[in-house]
Amino acid sequence: MFSKILKTLCVFILLITAFHCSSYQPTSQKQIPKDISVTDTIKIVHKASNYEIIIIDPGFNFWLLSTAKQRGFYNQAYLENKNLQFVTTWNIRASQPLTYSSDLYTMQINYDSNINYGYEVNYLLYNYFLYFQQKYRQNLSNAK
């Protein structure tokens, strides 16, 4: 009699466990689309010039996929001009940690306007600057 109750109880516990495991999905997996990185690490690489930028900023990858204009919307010359402007302002701010937050402008960006980094590098860098300005309420354009 006792063994029959024990078997029934074990089967009941197994059924509950199996049901619970099959229906359980962590909230974070439900909210994050599969094609979006959890860490939001973007690596921008131009092999010919050994140029590399690593962006680790939560939300950038999602912003890039959901908000940024598609590749090809801007031409490379436009992106290069805007990036040069943004990098110049960024580097000035990075060199003045008492005036500008060193939490935002952690290091200078080595961007040489005489090097052709290609479309992809310029596209990603430009969009990161747009995202950065929006997220941190900064203005990197030369106009005050």
DSSP file (Angstrom, degrees, kcal/mol; ACC not computed):
  #  RESIDUE AA STRUCTURE BP1 BP2  ACC     N-H-->O    O-->H-N    N-H-->O    O-->H-N    TCO  KAPPA ALPHA  PHI   PSI    X-CA   Y-CA   Z-CA
    1    1 A M     >        0   0    0      0, 0.0     4,-1.9     0, 0.0     5,-0.2   0.000 360.0 360.0 360.0 -47.0    0.0    0.0    0.0
    2    2 A F  H  >  +     0   0    0      1,-0.2     4,-2.3     2,-0.2     5,-0.1   0.885 360.0  51.4 -64.6 -38.2    2.8    2.4    1.0
    3    3 A S  H  > S+     0   0    0      2,-0.2     4,-2.5     1,-0.2    -1,-0.2   0.845 107.2  53.6 -68.7 -32.9    4.8    1.6   -2.1
    4    4 A K  H  > S+     0   0    0      2,-0.2     4,-2.3     1,-0.2    -1,-0.2   0.913 110.9  45.9 -66.5 -42.4    1.7    2.2   -4.4
    5    5 A I  H  X S+     0   0    0     -4,-1.9     4,-2.5     2,-0.2    -2,-0.2   0.899 112.7  51.1 -65.6 -40.7    1.3    5.7   -2.8
    6    6 A L  H  X S+     0   0    0     -4,-2.3     4,-2.4     2,-0.2    -2,-0.2   0.902 110.7  48.2 -64.2 -42.0    5.0    6.4   -3.2
    7    7 A K  H  X S+     0   0    0     -4,-2.5     4,-2.5     2,-0.2     5,-0.2   0.921 112.6  48.6 -63.9 -44.2    4.9    5.4   -6.9
    8    8 A T  H  X S+     0   0    0     -4,-2.3     4,-2.4     1,-0.2    -2,-0.2   0.906 112.1  49.0 -62.0 -42.2    1.9    7.6   -7.5
    9    9 A L  H  X S+     0   0    0     -4,-2.5     4,-2.5     2,-0.2    -1,-0.2   0.904 111.1  49.7 -64.6 -42.3    3.5   10.5   -5.7
   10   10 A C  H  X S+     0   0    0     -4,-2.4     4,-2.6     2,-0.2    -2,-0.2   0.916 111.8  48.1 -63.0 -44.4    6.8   10.0   -7.7
   11   11 A V  H  X S+     0   0    0     -4,-2.5     4,-2.5     2,-0.2    -2,-0.2   0.914 112.0  50.3 -62.2 -42.8    4.9    9.9  -11.0
   12   12 A F  H  X S+     0   0    0     -4,-2.4     4,-2.4     2,-0.2    -2,-0.2   0.917 111.4  47.8 -61.7 -44.6    2.9   13.0  -10.0
   13   13 A I  H  X S+     0   0    0     -4,-2.5     4,-2.6     1,-0.2    -2,-0.2   0.899 111.6  50.7 -64.5 -40.8    6.1   14.9   -9.1
   14   14 A L  H  X S+     0   0    0     -4,-2.6     4,-2.9     2,-0.2    -2,-0.2   0.905 110.4  49.4 -63.2 -41.6    7.7   13.8  -12.4
   15   15 A L  H  X S+     0   0    0     -4,-2.5     4,-2.6     2,-0.2     5,-0.2   0.922 112.6  46.7 -63.8 -43.8    4.7   15.1  -14.3
   16   16 A I  H  X S+     0   0    0     -4,-2.4     4,-2.7     2,-0.2    -2,-0.2   0.932 114.5  47.5 -63.7 -44.4    4.7   18.4  -12.5
   17   17 A T  H  X S+     0   0    0     -4,-2.6     4,-2.7     2,-0.2     5,-0.2   0.922 112.9  48.3 -62.4 -45.4    8.5   18.8  -13.1
   18   18 A A  H  X S+     0   0    0     -4,-2.9     4,-2.1     2,-0.2    -1,-0.2   0.916 114.2  46.3 -62.8 -43.2    8.3   17.8  -16.8
   19   19 A F  H  X S+     0   0    0     -4,-2.6     4,-1.6    -5,-0.2    -2,-0.2   0.923 113.8  48.7 -64.5 -43.8    5.4   20.3  -17.3
   20   20 A H  H  X S+     0   0    0     -4,-2.7     4,-1.0    -5,-0.2    -2,-0.2   0.910 112.7  47.4 -63.8 -43.3    7.2   23.1  -15.4
   21   21 A C  H  < S+     0   0    0     -4,-2.7    -1,-0.2     1,-0.2    -2,-0.2   0.880 112.0  49.4 -67.7 -38.6   10.5   22.6  -17.3
   22   22 A S  H  < S+     0   0    0     -4,-2.1    -1,-0.2    -5,-0.2    -2,-0.2   0.801 116.3  41.4 -73.6 -26.9    8.8   22.5  -20.7
   23   23 A S  H  < S+     0   0    0     -4,-1.6     2,-0.4    -5,-0.2    -1,-0.2   0.567  93.5 100.8 -95.9  -8.5    6.8   25.6  -20.1
   24   24 A Y     <  +     0   0    0     -4,-1.0    -4,-0.0    -3,-0.2    -3,-0.0  -0.629  38.8 162.2 -83.2 129.1    9.6   27.6  -18.4
   25   25 A Q        -     0   0    0     -2,-0.4     5,-0.1     0, 0.0    -3,-0.0  -0.951  41.7-112.3-142.1 123.9   11.4   30.2  -20.4
   26   26 A P    >>  -     0   0    0      0, 0.0     4,-1.2     0, 0.0     3,-0.7  -0.214  23.6-123.8 -56.4 144.4   13.5   32.9  -18.8
   27   27 A T  H 3> S+     0   0    0      1,-0.2     4,-1.7     2,-0.2     3,-0.3   0.866 108.5  60.3 -56.5 -40.1   12.1   36.4  -19.2
   28   28 A S  H 3> S+     0   0    0      1,-0.2     4,-1.3     2,-0.2    -1,-0.2   0.850 103.1  51.1 -62.3 -34.0   15.3   37.7  -20.7
   29   29 A Q  H <4 S+     0   0    0     -3,-0.7    -1,-0.2     1,-0.2    -2,-0.2   0.828 108.7  51.5 -72.6 -30.1   15.1   35.2  -23.6
   30   30 A K  H  < S+     0   0    0     -4,-1.2    -2,-0.2    -3,-0.3    -1,-0.2   0.843 113.8  43.6 -72.0 -32.6   11.5   36.2  -24.4
   31   31 A Q  H  < S+     0   0    0     -4,-1.7    -2,-0.2     1,-0.1    -1,-0.2   0.694 102.6  70.3 -89.4 -19.8   12.4   39.9  -24.6
   32   32 A I  S  < S-     0   0    0     -4,-1.3    -1,-0.1    -5,-0.2     6,-0.1  -0.878  81.6-129.4-105.0 117.3   15.6   39.7  -26.6
   33   33 A P    >   -     0   0    0      0, 0.0     3,-1.7     0, 0.0    -2,-0.1  -0.287  23.9-117.1 -59.4 149.9   15.3   38.7  -30.2
   34   34 A K  T 3  S+     0   0    0      1,-0.3    -2,-0.0    -5,-0.0    -5,-0.0   0.772 110.8  56.5 -63.4 -28.0   17.7   35.9  -31.2
   35   35 A D  T 3  S+     0   0    0      2,-0.1     2,-0.5     0, 0.0    -1,-0.3   0.379  91.1  86.6 -88.6   7.0   19.7   38.1  -33.7
   36   36 A I  S <  S-     0   0    0     -3,-1.7     2,-0.1    29,-0.0    26,-0.0  -0.925  80.4-123.7-111.2 127.6   20.5   40.7  -31.1
   37   37 A S        -     0   0    0     -2,-0.5    25,-0.2     1,-0.1    24,-0.1  -0.402   7.1-144.8 -68.2 137.9   23.6   40.3  -29.0
   38   38 A V  S    S+     0   0    0      1,-0.2    -1,-0.1    -2,-0.1    21,-0.1   0.877 102.7  42.8 -69.0 -37.9   23.0   40.4  -25.2
   39   39 A T  S    S-     0   0    0      2,-0.1    -1,-0.2    19,-0.1    18,-0.1   0.649  98.1-140.2 -84.2 -14.7   26.4   42.1  -24.6
   40   40 A D        +     0   0    0      1,-0.2    17,-1.4    16,-0.1     2,-0.6   0.913  38.9 164.3  54.5  46.9   26.0   44.5  -27.6
   41   41 A T  E     -A   56   0A   0     15,-0.2     2,-0.5    19,-0.1    15,-0.2  -0.860  14.4-174.9 -96.4 122.2   29.6   44.2  -28.6
   42   42 A I  E     -A   55   0A   0     13,-2.8    13,-3.5    -2,-0.6     2,-0.6  -0.974   8.6-159.3-117.4 127.8   30.3   45.5  -32.0
   43   43 A K  E     -A   54   0A   0     -2,-0.5     2,-0.6    11,-0.2    11,-0.2  -0.937   2.2-162.4-109.9 121.3   33.7   45.2  -33.5
   44   44 A I  E     +A   53   0A   0      9,-3.8     9,-2.7    -2,-0.6     2,-0.4  -0.911  18.4 176.8-104.5 118.3   34.6   47.5  -36.4
   45   45 A V  E     -A   52   0A   0     -2,-0.6     2,-0.5     7,-0.2     7,-0.2  -0.975  26.2-175.2-130.5 135.3   37.6   46.3  -38.3
   46   46 A H  E >>> -A   51   0A   0      5,-2.9     5,-1.9    -2,-0.4     3,-0.8  -0.908  12.7-168.4-123.4 100.9   39.4   47.5  -41.4
   47   47 A K  G >45S+     0   0    0     -2,-0.5     3,-0.7     1,-0.2    -1,-0.1   0.841  79.1  61.2 -62.5 -38.2   42.0   44.8  -42.1
   48   48 A A  G 345S+     0   0    0      1,-0.3    -1,-0.2     2,-0.1    69,-0.1   0.833 118.4  28.6 -61.6 -32.3   44.0   46.8  -44.8
   49   49 A S  G <45S-     0   0    0     -3,-0.8    -1,-0.3     2,-0.1    -2,-0.2   0.361 104.9-120.8-108.0   4.2   44.8   49.5  -42.3
   50   50 A N  T <<5 +     0   0    0     -3,-0.7     2,-0.4    -4,-0.7    -3,-0.2   0.828  58.6 158.0  57.0  32.8   44.7   47.4  -39.1
   51   51 A Y  E   < +A   46   0A   0     -5,-1.9    -5,-2.9    66,-0.0     2,-0.4  -0.750  12.2 170.2 -91.0 131.2   42.0   49.8  -37.8
   52   52 A E  E     +A   45   0A   0     -2,-0.4     2,-0.4    -7,-0.2    -7,-0.2  -0.987  16.0 179.9-147.0 133.0   39.8   48.4  -35.1
   53   53 A I  E     -A   44   0A   0     -9,-2.7    -9,-3.8    -2,-0.4     2,-0.5  -0.999  11.4-159.6-128.4 134.6   37.2   49.8  -32.8
   54   54 A I  E     -A   43   0A   0     -2,-0.4     2,-0.6   -11,-0.2   -11,-0.2  -0.969   7.4-163.6-115.0 121.5   35.3   47.7  -30.3
   55   55 A I  E     +A   42   0A   0    -13,-3.5   -13,-2.8    -2,-0.5     2,-0.6  -0.915  11.3 177.6-107.5 120.1   32.0   49.2  -29.1
   56   56 A I  E     +A   41   0A   0     -2,-0.6   -15,-0.2   -15,-0.2   -16,-0.1  -0.875  27.4 135.4-120.5  95.6   30.5   47.8  -25.9
   57   57 A D    >   -     0   0    0    -17,-1.4     3,-2.4    -2,-0.6     4,-0.4  -0.884  54.6-122.5-146.8 107.9   27.4   49.8  -25.2
   58   58 A P  T 3  S+     0   0    0      0, 0.0   -18,-0.1     0, 0.0   -19,-0.1  -0.255  98.0  21.5 -54.1 127.4   24.2   48.1  -24.2
   59   59 A G  T 3> S+     0   0    0    -21,-0.1     4,-2.6     4,-0.0     5,-0.2   0.117  92.2 102.1 104.3 -20.7   21.4   49.0  -26.6
   60   60 A F  H <> S+     0   0    0     -3,-2.4     4,-3.2     2,-0.2     5,-0.2   0.938  81.5  49.3 -64.4 -46.6   23.6   50.0  -29.6
   61   61 A N  H  > S+     0   0    0     -4,-0.4     4,-2.1     1,-0.2    -1,-0.2   0.919 114.1  46.1 -59.9 -43.4   23.1   46.8  -31.5
   62   62 A F  H  > S+     0   0    0      2,-0.2     4,-2.2     1,-0.2     5,-0.3   0.925 113.9  49.0 -63.2 -44.5   19.3   47.0  -31.0
   63   63 A W  H  X>S+     0   0    0     -4,-2.6     4,-3.2     1,-0.2     5,-1.4   0.915 109.5  52.8 -60.7 -43.6   19.4   50.7  -32.0
   64   64 A L  H  <5S+     0   0    0     -4,-3.2    -1,-0.2     1,-0.2    -2,-0.2   0.909 114.9  40.7 -59.3 -43.7   21.4   49.9  -35.1
   65   65 A L  H  <5S+     0   0    0     -4,-2.1    -1,-0.2    -5,-0.2    -2,-0.2   0.795 126.8  32.4 -75.8 -28.8   19.0   47.3  -36.2
   66   66 A S  H  <5S+     0   0    0     -4,-2.2    -2,-0.2    -5,-0.2    -3,-0.2   0.742 131.0  19.5-102.9 -25.2   15.8   49.2  -35.4
   67   67 A T  T  <5S+     0   0    0     -4,-3.2    -3,-0.2    -5,-0.3    -2,-0.1   0.759  91.9  95.9-119.3 -37.2   16.6   52.9  -35.8
   68   68 A A  S   <S-     0   0    0     -5,-1.4     3,-0.1    -4,-0.2     2,-0.1  -0.198  79.8-102.7 -63.4 149.4   19.6   53.5  -38.1
   69   69 A K        -     0   0    0      1,-0.1    -1,-0.1     3,-0.0     3,-0.1  -0.420  50.1 -96.0 -65.2 148.3   19.2   54.2  -41.8
   70   70 A Q    >   -     0   0    0      1,-0.1     3,-2.1    -2,-0.1     4,-0.3  -0.216  48.5 -82.5 -67.4 157.5   20.0   51.1  -43.9
   71   71 A R  T 3  S+     0   0    0      1,-0.3    -1,-0.1     2,-0.1    49,-0.0  -0.327 119.1  33.1 -56.5 138.6   23.4   50.6  -45.4
   72   72 A G  T 3  S+     0   0    0      2,-0.3    -1,-0.3    -3,-0.1    -2,-0.1   0.208  85.7 105.0  96.3 -15.4   23.6   52.6  -48.7
   73   73 A F  S <  S+     0   0    0     -3,-2.1     2,-0.3     2,-0.0    -2,-0.1   0.923  85.6  37.8 -64.0 -43.7   21.3   55.4  -47.5
   74   74 A Y  S    S-     0   0    0     -4,-0.3    -2,-0.3    -5,-0.1     2,-0.2  -0.793  89.5-123.3-103.1 149.6   24.4   57.7  -47.1
   75   75 A N     >  -     0   0    0     -2,-0.3     4,-1.9     1,-0.1     3,-0.3  -0.528  28.4-108.7 -86.1 164.6   27.3   57.7  -49.4
   76   76 A Q  H  > S+     0   0    0      1,-0.2     4,-2.8     2,-0.2     5,-0.2   0.859 116.4  56.7 -63.1 -37.5   30.8   57.1  -48.1
   77   77 A A  H  > S+     0   0    0      1,-0.2     4,-2.3     2,-0.2    -1,-0.2   0.906 107.2  49.4 -62.1 -40.9   32.0   60.7  -48.5
   78   78 A Y  H  > S+     0   0    0     -3,-0.3     4,-2.4     2,-0.2     5,-0.2   0.940 112.4  47.6 -61.3 -47.4   29.1   61.9  -46.3
   79   79 A L  H  X S+     0   0    0     -4,-1.9     4,-2.8     1,-0.2    -2,-0.2   0.904 111.4  50.7 -61.9 -42.3   29.9   59.4  -43.6
   80   80 A E  H  X S+     0   0    0     -4,-2.8     4,-2.3     2,-0.2    -1,-0.2   0.914 111.1  48.3 -63.0 -43.1   33.6   60.3  -43.7
   81   81 A N  H  X S+     0   0    0     -4,-2.3     4,-1.8     2,-0.2    -2,-0.2   0.924 114.9  44.6 -63.6 -44.9   32.9   64.0  -43.4
   82   82 A K  H  X S+     0   0    0     -4,-2.4     4,-2.9     1,-0.2     5,-0.2   0.909 112.9  51.5 -66.4 -42.1   30.5   63.5  -40.5
   83   83 A N  H  X S+     0   0    0     -4,-2.8     4,-3.2    -5,-0.2     5,-0.3   0.896 108.1  51.7 -63.2 -39.8   32.9   61.1  -38.8
   84   84 A L  H  X S+     0   0    0     -4,-2.3     4,-2.1     2,-0.2    -1,-0.2   0.916 112.4  46.7 -62.2 -42.2   35.8   63.5  -39.0
   85   85 A Q  H  X S+     0   0    0     -4,-1.8     4,-1.9     2,-0.2    -2,-0.2   0.940 116.0  44.1 -63.5 -48.2   33.7   66.2  -37.5
   86   86 A F  H  X S+     0   0    0     -4,-2.9     4,-2.9     1,-0.2    -2,-0.2   0.910 113.4  50.3 -65.7 -42.8   32.4   63.9  -34.7
   87   87 A V  H  X S+     0   0    0     -4,-3.2     4,-3.1     2,-0.2    22,-0.3   0.900 108.3  53.4 -63.5 -40.6   35.9   62.4  -34.0
   88   88 A T  H  X S+     0   0    0     -4,-2.1     4,-1.9    -5,-0.3    -1,-0.2   0.943 113.4  42.0 -59.5 -48.6   37.4   65.9  -33.7
   89   89 A T  H  X S+     0   0    0     -4,-1.9     4,-2.2    51,-0.3    -2,-0.2   0.922 114.4  52.4 -64.1 -44.6   34.9   67.0  -31.1
   90   90 A W  H  X S+     0   0    0     -4,-2.9     4,-2.7     1,-0.2    -2,-0.2   0.934 109.7  48.5 -55.9 -49.4   35.1   63.6  -29.3
   91   91 A N  H  X S+     0   0    0     -4,-3.1     4,-1.5     1,-0.2    -1,-0.2   0.856 108.8  52.9 -65.4 -36.1   38.9   63.8  -29.1
   92   92 A I  H  < S+     0   0    0     -4,-1.9     4,-0.2    -5,-0.2    -1,-0.2   0.934 113.2  44.6 -61.1 -45.4   38.8   67.4  -27.8
   93   93 A R  H >< S+     0   0    0     -4,-2.2     3,-1.3     1,-0.2     7,-0.3   0.870 109.7  54.7 -68.3 -37.2   36.4   66.3  -25.1
   94   94 A A  H 3< S+     0   0    0     -4,-2.7    -1,-0.2     1,-0.3    -2,-0.2   0.806 106.1  53.2 -66.4 -27.7   38.5   63.2  -24.3
   95   95 A S  T 3< S+     0   0    0     -4,-1.5    -1,-0.3     1,-0.2    -2,-0.2   0.473 105.3  57.8 -85.6  -1.3   41.5   65.4  -23.7
   96   96 A Q    X>  +     0   0    0     -3,-1.3     4,-2.9    -4,-0.2     3,-1.3  -0.564  58.1 161.2-126.2  67.8   39.6   67.6  -21.2
   97   97 A P  T 34 S+     0   0    0      0, 0.0     5,-0.4     0, 0.0    -1,-0.1   0.694  74.6  58.4 -66.4 -18.0   38.4   65.2  -18.5
   98   98 A L  T 34 S+     0   0    0      1,-0.1     3,-0.1    -3,-0.1    -2,-0.0   0.745 116.5  33.8 -80.0 -22.4   37.9   68.0  -16.0
   99   99 A T  T <4 S+     0   0    0     -3,-1.3     2,-0.4     1,-0.2    -1,-0.1   0.821 124.2  38.6 -96.7 -41.1   35.4   69.7  -18.4
  100  100 A Y  S  < S-     0   0    0     -4,-2.9    -1,-0.2    -7,-0.3     2,-0.1  -0.880  98.9 -90.6-117.1 146.2   33.8   66.7  -20.0
  101  101 A S    >>  -     0   0    0     -2,-0.4     4,-2.5     1,-0.2     3,-0.7  -0.292  23.4-156.1 -58.7 121.5   32.9   63.4  -18.4
  102  102 A S  T 34 S+     0   0    0     -5,-0.4    -1,-0.2     1,-0.2    -4,-0.1   0.632  94.2  66.6 -72.7 -12.4   35.7   60.9  -18.5
  103  103 A D  T 34 S+     0   0    0     -6,-0.1     3,-0.3     1,-0.1    -1,-0.2   0.816 111.4  32.9 -72.9 -31.0   33.0   58.2  -18.1
  104  104 A L  T <4 S+     0   0    0     -3,-0.7     2,-0.9     1,-0.2    -2,-0.2   0.879 125.2  40.7 -89.1 -45.1   31.6   59.2  -21.6
  105  105 A Y     <  +     0   0    0     -4,-2.5    -1,-0.2     1,-0.2     3,-0.1  -0.675  69.5 159.4-106.8  76.3   34.9   60.2  -23.3
  106  106 A T        -     0   0    0     -2,-0.9     2,-0.3    -3,-0.3    -1,-0.2   0.825  63.6  -3.8 -73.9 -33.5   37.2   57.4  -22.1
  107  107 A M  S    S-     0   0    0     -3,-0.2    -1,-0.2   -17,-0.0     2,-0.1  -0.985  77.4 -93.8-155.1 160.9   39.8   57.6  -24.8
  108  108 A Q        -     0   0    0     -2,-0.3     2,-0.5   -14,-0.1   -17,-0.0  -0.400  35.1-126.9 -75.9 156.5   40.6   59.4  -28.0
  109  109 A I        -     0   0    0    -22,-0.3     2,-1.1    -2,-0.1   -18,-0.1  -0.919  10.8-141.7-107.5 125.6   39.7   57.9  -31.4
  110  110 A N        +     0   0    0     -2,-0.5     2,-0.5     2,-0.0   -23,-0.0  -0.744  37.8 157.0 -89.2  97.6   42.5   57.5  -33.9
  111  111 A Y        -     0   0    0     -2,-1.1     2,-0.6   -27,-0.1    -2,-0.1  -0.979  23.8-162.8-127.9 116.8   40.7   58.4  -37.2
  112  112 A D    >   -     0   0    0     -2,-0.5     3,-1.9     1,-0.1     5,-0.1  -0.888  11.7-154.7-105.7 118.1   42.8   59.6  -40.1
  113  113 A S  T 3  S+     0   0    0     -2,-0.6    -1,-0.1     1,-0.3   -29,-0.1   0.633  93.0  64.5 -67.9 -11.7   40.8   61.3  -42.9
  114  114 A N  T 3  S+     0   0    0      2,-0.1     2,-0.4    -3,-0.0    -1,-0.3   0.499  89.3  81.2 -87.7  -4.3   43.6   60.3  -45.4
  115  115 A I  S <  S-     0   0    0     -3,-1.9     2,-1.1     3,-0.0     3,-0.1  -0.869  77.1-136.1-104.8 134.2   42.9   56.6  -44.9
  116  116 A N        +     0   0    0     -2,-0.4     3,-0.1     1,-0.2    -3,-0.1  -0.771  25.4 176.2 -87.3 101.2   40.1   54.9  -46.8
  117  117 A Y        -     0   0    0     -2,-1.1     4,-0.5     1,-0.2    -1,-0.2   0.568  42.9-119.0 -82.4  -9.3   38.5   52.8  -44.1
  118  118 A G     >  -     0   0    0      1,-0.1     4,-1.6     2,-0.1    -1,-0.2  -0.117  29.5 -72.0  90.6 168.3   35.7   51.6  -46.4
  119  119 A Y  H  > S+     0   0    0      1,-0.2     4,-3.0     2,-0.2     5,-0.2   0.922 123.6  53.8 -66.6 -46.6   32.0   52.0  -46.2
  120  120 A E  H  > S+     0   0    0      1,-0.2     4,-2.6     2,-0.2     5,-0.3   0.903 109.0  47.6 -62.1 -45.1   31.3   49.5  -43.3
  121  121 A V  H  > S+     0   0    0     -4,-0.5     4,-2.5     1,-0.2     5,-0.2   0.942 116.2  44.8 -59.8 -47.7   33.7   51.1  -40.9
  122  122 A N  H  X S+     0   0    0     -4,-1.6     4,-2.4     1,-0.2    -2,-0.2   0.878 112.7  51.9 -65.8 -37.9   32.4   54.6  -41.6
  123  123 A Y  H  X S+     0   0    0     -4,-3.0     4,-2.3     2,-0.2    -2,-0.2   0.945 114.0  41.9 -63.0 -49.4   28.8   53.4  -41.5
  124  124 A L  H  X S+     0   0    0     -4,-2.6     4,-2.2     2,-0.2    -2,-0.2   0.900 115.9  48.9 -67.7 -40.9   29.1   51.8  -38.1
  125  125 A L  H  X S+     0   0    0     -4,-2.5     4,-2.2    -5,-0.3    -1,-0.2   0.932 111.7  49.4 -64.7 -45.0   31.2   54.6  -36.6
  126  126 A Y  H  X S+     0   0    0     -4,-2.4     4,-2.1    -5,-0.2    -2,-0.2   0.929 112.3  47.8 -58.6 -46.8   28.8   57.2  -37.8
  127  127 A N  H  X S+     0   0    0     -4,-2.3     4,-2.6     1,-0.2    -1,-0.2   0.849 107.8  55.1 -67.8 -32.8   25.8   55.3  -36.4
  128  128 A Y  H  X S+     0   0    0     -4,-2.2     4,-3.2     2,-0.2    -1,-0.2   0.925 107.1  51.0 -64.1 -40.7   27.5   54.9  -33.1
  129  129 A F  H  X S+     0   0    0     -4,-2.2     4,-2.4     2,-0.2    -2,-0.2   0.907 110.7  48.5 -61.8 -40.8   28.0   58.6  -32.9
  130  130 A L  H  X S+     0   0    0     -4,-2.1     4,-2.1     2,-0.2    -2,-0.2   0.943 114.4  45.9 -62.9 -46.5   24.3   59.2  -33.6
  131  131 A Y  H  X S+     0   0    0     -4,-2.6     4,-3.2     1,-0.2     5,-0.3   0.930 112.0  51.4 -60.8 -47.5   23.4   56.6  -31.0
  132  132 A F  H  X S+     0   0    0     -4,-3.2     4,-2.5     1,-0.2     6,-0.3   0.911 110.3  48.9 -57.6 -45.9   25.8   58.1  -28.4
  133  133 A Q  H  X>S+     0   0    0     -4,-2.4     5,-1.4    -5,-0.2     4,-0.7   0.906 115.8  43.6 -62.7 -42.0   24.5   61.6  -28.9
  134  134 A Q  H  <5S+     0   0    0     -4,-2.1     3,-0.4    -5,-0.2    -2,-0.2   0.944 117.4  43.8 -68.8 -48.5   20.9   60.4  -28.5
  135  135 A K  H  <5S+     0   0    0     -4,-3.2    -2,-0.2     1,-0.2    -3,-0.2   0.898 125.4  31.3 -66.7 -42.3   21.5   58.1  -25.5
  136  136 A Y  H  <5S-     0   0    0     -4,-2.5    -1,-0.2    -5,-0.3    -2,-0.2   0.322 104.7-120.4-103.0   7.7   23.8   60.5  -23.5
  137  137 A R  T  <5 +     0   0    0     -4,-0.7     2,-0.3    -3,-0.4    -3,-0.2   0.932  62.1 146.5  53.2  52.5   22.3   63.8  -24.7
  138  138 A Q      < -     0   0    0     -5,-1.4     2,-0.5    -6,-0.3    -1,-0.2  -0.808  43.3-144.7-113.7 155.9   25.5   65.0  -26.2
  139  139 A N        +     0   0    0     -2,-0.3    -5,-0.0     1,-0.1     0, 0.0  -0.955  18.6 173.9-123.7 111.6   26.1   67.2  -29.3
  140  140 A L        +     0   0    0     -2,-0.5   -51,-0.3   -11,-0.1   -50,-0.1   0.418  46.3 107.3 -97.2   1.1   29.2   66.3  -31.2
  141  141 A S  S    S-     0   0    0      2,-0.1    -2,-0.1     1,-0.1   -59,-0.0  -0.442  80.9-116.7 -76.2 156.8   28.6   68.7  -34.1
  142  142 A N  S    S+     0   0    0     -2,-0.1     2,-0.2     2,-0.1    -1,-0.1   0.754  89.5  96.6 -66.4 -24.9   30.8   71.8  -34.3
  143  143 A A              0   0    0      1,-0.2    -2,-0.1     0, 0.0     0, 0.0  -0.488 360.0 360.0 -69.3 131.5   27.8   74.1  -33.8
  144  144 A K              0   0    0     -2,-0.2    -1,-0.2     0, 0.0    -2,-0.1   0.447 360.0 360.0 -86.7 360.0   27.5   75.1  -30.2
